[in-house]
Amino acid sequence: MNLDFEDEWYGWRLRGRHLVSDDGQRMTVERLRGLMWRDKMELRLKGYASRRAAEEARKSASRRQLVKVVVVQLDDLRHRGVAAS
């Protein structure tokens, strides 16, 4: 089976049992399954159910910026033995 892909997959092609990248790397079905399994296990370790959930979490994390507020009593703060004021 020979098939040439188009649009965002332009340059990629299917040749027999191999998916061939635009730079000529051949990938078997087993290799693709292995890559997808590894991706799934990495997401699972990070606590996400799917790639889509991980991408949504990354987008929402970039939208909300956390601010940490620290309140210090100045009469309690000393720097090199000298009280701050």
Residue, then its C-alpha position, 0 to 999 in steps of 0.5 A: m500500500n502506498l499513500d501520500f498524505e496532504d495538508e499538515w501531513y504533507g511530505w509524510r507517506l505510508r509505504g507498506r507497513h511503515l509510516v515514513s516521515d518527511d525526512g525519511q525516517r521509517m516507523t512501524v506500527e509497533r514503534l508508533r504503539g510504543l510511542m503512544w503507550r509511553d506518552k500515555m504512561e507519562l501523562r498517567l504519572k503526572g496525574y492526567a487522564s489524557r493529552r487533551a486534559a494535560e493541554e487544558a491544564r497547561k493553558s489554564a495554568s498560564r492564564r492564572q498567575l499566582v501571587k504570594v503575599v508575605v506580611v512581615q512585622l518590621d520590628d521583628l526583622r533584623h539584618r546583620g544585627v540591625a533592626a529594620s525600620 
